[in-house]
């Protein structure tokens, strides 16, 4: 069976933004796009305020209407769609078994609490074996080059980077490959960020470029060297920064086309998990976030 880029639909603005992002990604990968609508996924929450019969019809038409719009916007893209009468988490996890990538909408930040809304997306991220991308409504165009006027006004905004959060304790090949591949497909710079904390023995930070800082920078360069050779066309910016990696990654998301982070699947505690750094990036990133499961 052909691999796909699969996106979950529930009719919300977030899921429709995710469908737009997924369509562009499917074109980049030259893969079909699969739209999946789980009827139990708040089927009528985002429907027009009309009668029950019309609401039912709206839910039934959601996948086909979305597919028609995307075919118009992306000529030549092969799109399939299905509707399943099951809860969203098992439905989308099952659909992901045939996917190269699973794309979901991110609810974004609650204006009061500052916390991501969307337990379905987090549950899927914690369980999926394939890469999962969460797309916020405000970040749907950030994987594309900026307009000419924006580029003229600020060269920094002319093209957004792919940002990789790399843990040197577990530099997983799956995560590195995804990040380099994403940068290569976008002709974008890959910005690699590793956050670390200096030894507290002296009670003071170690000056940049000396001691521990130099050793960490050297380790980062060693890990990236074979990947630079595998992807010679990708420009790489390495940053070994002192402090919380989550803080640095969230800051970097403001100028990112895509954030790439890992999810360690085998830890001391059994069951689905999302690590603290990945969890923070998912909650606060303003750019799409790709979460890559690895051992």
Buried (B, 14 or more C-beta within 10 A) or exposed (E): EEBBBBBBBBBBEBBBBBBBBBBBBBBBBEBBBBBBBBBBBBBBEBBEEEEEEEBBEBBBEBBBEBBEBBBEEBEEBBBBBEBBEEEBBBBBBEBBEEBBBBBBBBBBBEEEEEEBBBEBBBBBBBBBEBBBBBBBBEBBBBBEBBEEEEBEEEEEBBBBBBBBBBBBEEBBEBBBBBBBBBBBBBEBBBBBBBBBEBEEEEEEBBEEEEEBBBEBBEBBBEBBEEBBEEBEEBEBEBBBBBEBBBBBBBBBBEBBBBBBBBBBEEEEEEEEBBBEBBBBBBBBBBBBBBBBBBE
